[in-house]
């Protein structure tokens, strides 16, 4: 298995992922299509995990294959991103329990907040049964959770 280098950077415990807005991201008016913000947040979480040392979000080779999924998503649109903007997805883990990771994800452009989001992620089997987060993953994520030392 090869090591995968994370994109973006940590500022303290906040992971920051820069993303350029391309024509394909926008509607005819040059404004980012609303569903794309969820895609940007997914990229932000993926790079957060990778930077924390978790390169694979699905463990398909295990005796019981599992994958991360979202249990809950909240997203508030504040201002639109536009064609050619360079945005930043800020991912901040706010809690980690035995079965769930909660994160705040905010998107900014030139220091102006565009969206405010919150997600709750968990691990499930491929037939949809919830599983506890394995201790080795919890150990890698724990240093990046706000409120943890």
N, C-alpha and C positions, 0 to 999 in steps of 0.2 A: 504494500500500500504506500503510495507516495504522499508526502506532506503537501498540504494545500495552503498557500500563503493567503492571508486575509487581506481584503481591500478595505480601505478606510483607516481610521485610527481611533484610539481611545483618548479622551480628555478626562482624566480621572477615571470614573466608572461609567462614563457616557461614551458609547461608540458613535462615531460620526462617519457617515457614508456619503460622499459627494456623488451626485448624479446630474448629468447634463440632460436637459429637455430637448428632445428631437422632434421633428415634424410628425413622426409616427405616434408620438405621445399626445398629440393635440387634436382638437376638433377644428372645424373650418375657420374659427375665429382666432386660432393660435393659442387657445387656453387649454391646459391639460385636462383631458377627459377624467371625470371623477373617479372611475374605477382604477385608474392607474396609480393613484395614491396608495391603494392597498398593495399593489405590486411593488412599489418603492419601499413600503414598510416591510414586506416579505424579504426583499433584498437586504434591508437593514438588519433584520433579525438573523438572516443567514450569515451575514458577515460578522455580526456580534458573536454568534456561536463559534464561527471559524476562528475569530481572534481570541476567543476564550479557550481554544484548543479542541473544539468539537467540530471535526471536518465533515461528518456525515450525520444528517438529520434522520435518515432512515437506516435501520439495522436489519437488512433483508436476509443476511446470511445466518442469523441467529436461529436456534431451535424454534423460538417463537418470534417471527419477524415483527418489528414495531416501527413506528414512525411518529414524529411530532405532528400535531395538528392544532388548530385553533378551536377553542371552546367558546370564546366570546371576543367580539371586536366592537369597539366604540370609536367613531371617527367624527370629528367636527371640522368642517371646512371654514376657514377664516378669510383667506385671500387666495386668489388663483395663481398658479405658476403658469409661465408663458414660454413659448418657443424660445430656445437658446438660453434660458435661465440655467444657472448652476445652483441646484438646490442641495441641501444637506438633510439627511435623515438622521435624527438623533434617537438612539435606542438606549433606554435606561431601565434595567431590571429593578423592579420595586419589591418583589417578594418571590420567595422560592420555598414551596412546601414539599411534602413528600410526593405529591402528584401533579403540582401545577407551578408554572412560572408566569408571573404577571410582569408586564413591561409597559412603560409609557413610551410612545413613539411620536415625536414631533418633527415636522418638516419646516425648514427655514429657507429663505432666500435673502442673501445679503443682510442677515440678522433679523429679518422680519418673519414672524411666525405665520406659516400658511395653513397648517393643519395641527390639530391636537388629537392624539389617538391613544388608545389603551387596548392591549390584547391580553388574553389569558390563554396560554398554551399548555398542552398536556401530551402525554405519550399514549398511543393506542396500538392495539394489535391490528393486523390487516382486516380482521372481521369486526373492528370497532369497539373492542373491550378496552377499558382504561387500564393502565399499568402505572405503577410507581416509577418515578424517575430514578434510574440506577445511581447508586452511590458514587461511582466514578464520574458520572456526568454532573451530579450535584457538587462534587468536590471541585470540578473545573469552573462551574458557574458561580459558586458561592462568593469568591473574592470580588465579583463584579455586581453583587446585589447591594443596593443602597440599604444602609442600616446594619449590614454585616461588616465586621472589622477586617 
